[in-house]
Amino acid sequence: MSSLHMSASLARRLGVETGDAAFRHELLEEQAASLGRAGRKVEAALAALASHPGGEGRPAVLKAATDAVWAFLVQREVMGLRDRNAVVAQYGIPREVMVRLGAR
């Protein structure tokens, strides 16, 4: 029994997605969505930190911000995005958070 199998080059020319291409597309979509969620968590944690300039509750808010930033940076690194300085600048991550992460 033989089956008709479309070559990858023909599939590309016709705009037909192969199973592998469709899977990669879905994977990239999920990675982007997941990274977006992590970025929003960083933004929320940093906003909470900014609203607690000192006093009671500050250590817990600082820890939450540090945890969110750490998770975001790790996720980016796993995806091959390693430019930490751009993230620090874009999100305005305070030095005290980066110090807690061990960054210099």
N, C-alpha and C positions, 0 to 999 in steps of 0.2 A: 504494500500500500504506500503510495506516495502522497505527499501533501504539497500544496502550493505555498511557497514561502517567499515573501517579498524581501529582496536584498535591502540592506540598511541604506545604501545610497539612493535606491529607487524610493524608499519610504521617505527619505529626507526631501527629495525633489517633489514628491507628491504632497508633502506636508502631512504625512501620516505618522502618528506617533507609535513607535514600537513599545512593547511592554516595558522595556528597560528605560526608554526615554520618559515615558509617563511616570514611572516610579521615581526617577531622578527629579523630575519636575515637582512631584508631590513632596519629596524629601526637602527640596530647596524651599518650597512654600512653607513647610512646617518649621524649618530652621529659622526663616525670616520672621514668622509669627512668634515663635518662642523667644527670639532675640528681642523683638518689639515688646513683648510682655515683660521681659527682664529689664529692659530700658525704662519702661514705665514704673517699675518697682523702684529702680534707682532714683528716678525723678521724685517719686512720692517720699521716699526715705530721706532724700536730701532736703526736700521742702520741710519735712517734719523737723529735721535737724536745725534748719535755719530758723524755725519758729521756737526753738528751745535754746536760746543763747547761753543759758547757764542754769544752775540750780537743780532742784529736784527733778528727776526723770531724765536728765541729760545723759547720764551714762547708758541707759537702756536705748535711748534714741540714737546715740552715737554707735552703739553696737549694731543696731538694726541697719543703719546706713552702711556701716562697714561690711556687714554680711551681704547686703544687696549689691554693693559695688563688687565685692569679691566674686559672688556668683555670676554677675554680668561679665566680668573680665575673664573668668575661667571659661564661660560659654563661648565668648568671642575667640579665645585662644584655641579651643577645640575646633572651631570652624576655620582656623587659619588666619584670623584677624588679630594681629599681634601689636598694633600701634596703640599702646597704652596712653601715650601723651595726647593723642587726638581725643580720646575718650575723656581724659581728665579735663582738657580744655572745653570740649563740647558740653559736658554736664556740669562744669564748674565744681568739680569734686574738691572739697577742702583738704588742705594739707594734713589736718589731724586724722582724717579718714585714711589717707594714703599711708601715713606713718603707722597706723594700726595694722595695715596690710603688710608692712615691712618694706614699702617702697622708699627709695631714697630720692 
